[in-house]
Amino acid sequence: MLAQEVIPKREPQVIAGLIRDNLKTVWLEGKTAKRGQHGKHHGLVEGRLRVRGDLPDGFAVGVFQPGQTYRCLVRFSNGGQTDDRRRDVRGMAIKLLDVPGQKLLPGRGPVTEQDFILVDHPTYFTATMAEYVAFNRYFTPMQDLRGNGITVGRILAAGWGLAMLWLFHRKTLRAAREFAGRQVGALVSLTYHSTTAFLCGDGRAVKYKVIGHGPPTATVDSEDGLRQDLWRVLAEGPAQFDFGVVVQADAEAHPIEDPTVDWGTNGADFIKLADLTLFRQSNAPDRDKSAETMRFNPWMSLPAHCPLGFINRARREIYRAMSDLRRHKSGRP
């Protein structure tokens, strides 16, 4: 059936182990606790999402109401690298503001936000929860070493993790390198994907896709080149994106629980739902501070857009625990 998850019985215990592994990747830069993934941001940008007035039948659900307009904030980031010249995956996290209704994230109450989290690659690199667990177990020691400093114990743990990935999980390691294997020059000209599935009303599953129409540039030639290019472009004028969904049409060709499958190349249609505009603007110190402290979680969502699949089910608790730890390490209430 379409839009159906398959949830193993022991998944909560598995996710608890994933949380322990991922908490090790939070690192300090001065007094700021940085994200374990997507720790380097290029900017927090103000924008507007305007929903199409002529939505196709059945797609007027949740935040997608014909003609509706939302203020939003968009955080651009690197997946893991601090040098923009190196190969990596690039992130785009969108926070819609003034969205009424109870959200799915536990403990947050009636907040007025809706988050979308995307990267510039159409698929994820682990096909099953077992692969996801193994990758986290063996890769997080390398992130711990990179972020939290060199010690004998961390060196040994990182070396052991890399050896385990190379010996027993080489397919996953190759997929991860492909996932984070591109050099880019302009964040506003990329296409971003959710990689994972979400509800779009009852009985319909989609993946989000955001297509940038900004001017492309050559790959950057400095450590902060992507940041510099982003603010140069926005100082000259607005940047435009198409916000849409790739729609599941076949449960086997477009699986919910295997995010390594590209639905688009397997015959799923793309439907544009909205225009995303990033205003002409300049950066400011308070923007950088907000980019560090702001939380993004795919479960900060209306029920009509409920996240689906094992990656999203794991993210619900992992992201919340990491956000709480970052707040504690940074001394924020």
Disulfide bonds with the S-S distance in Angstrom:
none
